[in-house]
Amino acid sequence: APGNIEQCFEAGWRAFNLAEKYQCPVIVLTDLYQSAAVRTVEKEILDFSKIPIERGALLTEADLEKLKSEYKRHTFTDSGISPRTIPGHPKAVFMTTSDEHDEQGHVIEDAETRIKMMEKRMKKLELAVEEMRAPEVYGAKNAELTLIGWGSTWGALRETVDHLNQDGFSANMLHFVDIWPFPEEKVTLLLKEAKYTVCVEGNYTGQLATIIRSQTGIGVNKRILRYDGRPISVGFILEKLKDEVRLHV
């Protein structure tokens, strides 16, 4: 869930790498406010020559030529990720199905294989969570107030933190880009250092705050939610923070 233009650029190529590496869908969340925003970005920041390309477990033609047995598209591995191939090689022909299947891709109904396949797929999440980054920390250390957000709230949160710190109040920000698999351990460490937390979101239910509590067991102290169809602004956040600022001054 990128929060600015640079993060959108990164999210694009990173999504392709993660999708190929873990062989699963990757969703990039954004909104109208972000897509319609205008800001100058230097060309060198969007440097295509520095983009890493990660294909993951991919068998080359040379690898396929060396195969002594049938290629199993869904073969069991320690990582849970089965090597894939690029279509066209005679040894890379396989079938698959959306129903539960065995290593060859044939439909199965026995419980033992079903269990192994489920555990195989879920191993991918256990690996992928290691690549999920902690939220960006911005602002004062040991702040009295920590604002939490995700996606396009980045700019408004950052400016609010600057405004509060310039006025002599101690504030910082935790901004999430990587949402799921949730980086539980990294987030828990940061939240345990926070004194008073306010989650700022552009939805009715406080989706991120709910995820944080379900994954870490830590609830935020306050939620600032906007769901009138308008973007979250610095003025909106400051107005909602009046009581919290008075409480800690």
C-alpha positions in Angstrom: 0.0 0.0 0.0 2.4 2.7 -1.2 2.1 6.2 0.2 3.8 8.4 -2.4 5.0 8.4 -6.0 8.4 6.9 -5.2 6.7 4.1 -3.2 4.2 3.5 -6.1 7.1 3.0 -8.5 8.8 0.6 -6.1 5.6 -1.3 -5.4 5.2 -1.9 -9.1 8.4 -3.8 -9.7 8.4 -5.3 -6.2 5.0 -6.8 -6.8 6.2 -8.6 -9.9 9.3 -10.0 -8.1 7.2 -11.2 -5.1 4.6 -12.7 -7.4 7.2 -14.7 -9.3 9.2 -15.6 -6.3 6.3 -17.0 -4.3 4.1 -17.9 -7.2 1.0 -16.1 -5.8 -1.1 -13.0 -6.5 0.3 -9.7 -5.2 -2.1 -6.7 -4.7 -1.0 -3.1 -4.7 -3.5 -0.9 -2.9 -4.0 2.7 -3.9 -6.8 5.3 -4.2 -8.1 8.2 -6.2 -6.3 10.8 -4.0 -3.0 9.3 -4.7 -3.6 8.6 -8.4 -4.7 12.2 -9.0 -1.9 13.9 -6.9 0.7 16.0 -8.7 4.3 16.3 -7.5 7.6 16.7 -9.2 9.9 13.7 -8.9 13.5 13.7 -10.1 14.2 11.2 -12.9 17.1 9.5 -11.1 14.7 8.4 -8.4 12.8 6.3 -10.9 15.9 4.5 -12.2 14.9 1.4 -14.2 18.5 0.3 -14.4 18.6 -0.3 -10.7 15.5 -2.5 -10.5 16.3 -6.1 -9.5 14.5 -8.8 -11.4 13.8 -11.9 -9.4 12.3 -14.9 -11.2 12.4 -17.3 -8.2 12.5 -21.0 -8.7 12.6 -21.2 -12.5 13.9 -24.2 -14.4 16.0 -23.2 -17.5 16.1 -25.2 -20.7 19.3 -26.6 -19.6 17.7 -27.7 -16.3 14.9 -29.3 -18.2 17.2 -31.2 -20.5 18.9 -32.8 -17.5 15.6 -34.1 -16.0 15.6 -37.9 -15.6 12.0 -38.2 -14.5 8.6 -36.5 -15.2 8.4 -32.8 -14.5 6.1 -32.3 -11.5 4.7 -28.8 -11.5 3.5 -29.0 -7.9 6.4 -31.1 -6.5 6.8 -31.0 -2.7 9.8 -28.9 -1.6 11.1 -27.7 1.8 10.3 -24.1 0.9 6.8 -24.9 -0.4 7.6 -23.4 -3.7 7.7 -25.7 -6.7 10.1 -24.8 -9.6 8.2 -23.5 -12.6 9.0 -23.4 -16.3 8.4 -21.2 -19.3 6.0 -23.0 -21.6 7.3 -24.5 -24.9 9.8 -27.1 -23.8 8.7 -30.7 -24.4 9.7 -31.8 -20.9 7.8 -28.9 -19.3 4.3 -30.1 -20.3 2.0 -30.4 -17.3 -1.6 -30.1 -16.3 -3.1 -28.4 -13.3 -6.5 -27.6 -11.8 -8.2 -25.3 -9.3 -9.3 -28.3 -7.3 -7.0 -29.9 -4.9 -4.3 -31.9 -6.7 -1.2 -34.0 -6.4 2.3 -33.2 -7.5 1.5 -33.9 -11.2 -1.6 -31.6 -11.0 -4.2 -34.4 -11.1 -7.4 -33.9 -9.0 -7.3 -35.8 -5.7 -9.7 -36.3 -2.8 -7.6 -38.1 -0.2 -7.1 -36.3 3.0 -3.4 -37.1 3.4 -2.4 -35.4 0.1 -4.8 -32.5 0.8 -3.0 -31.8 4.1 0.4 -31.9 2.5 -0.6 -29.5 -0.2 -2.2 -27.1 2.2 1.0 -27.1 4.4 3.1 -26.7 1.2 1.2 -23.6 0.2 1.2 -22.0 3.6 5.0 -22.4 3.9 5.2 -19.6 1.3 3.7 -17.2 3.7 6.2 -18.2 6.4 9.0 -17.3 4.0 7.3 -14.2 2.5 6.8 -12.6 5.9 10.6 -12.3 6.3 10.6 -10.0 3.3 7.8 -7.8 4.7 9.2 -4.5 5.9 8.5 -2.8 9.2 6.6 0.5 8.9 8.5 3.7 8.2 9.4 5.6 11.4 9.5 9.4 11.1 9.7 12.1 13.7 10.8 12.4 17.3 12.4 9.6 19.3 10.5 8.5 22.4 7.6 10.6 21.2 4.6 11.2 23.4 2.3 10.6 20.4 2.6 8.1 17.6 0.5 8.5 14.5 -0.1 5.2 12.6 -1.3 5.0 9.0 -1.0 3.3 5.6 -1.2 4.1 1.9 -2.0 7.7 0.9 -2.1 9.0 4.5 1.7 9.2 4.3 1.9 12.9 3.3 -0.7 14.2 5.8 0.7 12.2 8.6 4.3 13.3 7.9 3.2 17.0 7.7 1.2 16.6 10.9 4.2 15.2 12.7 6.3 18.1 11.5 3.7 20.6 12.6 3.4 19.1 16.1 7.1 18.9 16.7 7.6 22.5 15.5 5.1 23.6 18.1 7.0 21.9 20.8 5.0 18.7 21.0 6.7 15.4 20.7 5.3 13.2 17.9 6.3 10.6 15.3 4.8 8.4 12.7 4.6 4.7 11.8 3.6 4.4 8.1 2.8 0.9 6.7 3.5 -0.1 3.1 3.8 -3.8 3.6 0.5 -5.1 4.9 0.3 -8.8 4.4 1.8 -11.2 5.4 1.9 -9.0 8.4 5.4 -8.4 9.9 4.2 -9.1 13.4 7.6 -9.2 15.2 8.9 -6.0 13.6 5.6 -4.1 14.4 5.3 -5.4 17.9 8.8 -4.1 18.8 7.9 -0.6 17.5 4.5 -0.5 19.2 6.0 -1.5 22.6 8.1 1.6 22.4 5.1 3.9 21.6 3.5 5.8 24.5 0.1 6.8 23.0 -1.0 5.6 19.6 -3.5 7.1 17.1 -4.4 5.2 13.9 -5.5 7.5 11.1 -7.4 5.8 8.3 -9.7 6.6 5.4 -12.3 3.9 6.1 -15.2 3.4 8.5 -14.0 0.3 10.4 -10.3 1.1 11.1 -9.0 -1.8 9.0 -5.3 -1.4 9.9 -6.0 -0.9 13.6 -8.0 -4.1 13.5 -5.2 -6.0 11.8 -2.6 -4.7 14.2 -4.6 -5.9 17.2 -5.4 -9.3 15.7 -1.7 -9.9 14.9 0.1 -8.4 17.8 -2.5 -8.3 20.6 -1.9 -4.5 20.9 -4.7 -2.1 20.5 -4.2 1.5 19.5 -5.3 4.2 22.0 -7.4 6.1 19.5 -8.7 5.8 15.9 -9.2 8.8 13.6 -11.4 7.6 10.7 -12.6 9.6 7.7 -15.2 8.1 5.4 -16.9 11.1 3.8 -15.2 10.5 0.5 -12.6 13.3 1.1 -8.9 12.8 1.5 -7.3 13.0 5.0 -5.7 16.4 5.5 -3.4 17.9 8.1 -6.2 20.1 9.4 -8.5 17.2 9.8 -6.0 15.2 11.8 -5.1 18.2 14.0 -8.7 18.9 14.7 -9.3 15.4 15.8 -6.1 15.4 17.9 -7.0 18.4 20.1 -7.9 16.4 23.2 -4.8 14.1 22.9 -2.4 17.0 22.5 -3.9 18.8 25.6 -3.7 15.5 27.5 0.0 15.2 27.0 1.2 18.8 27.1 
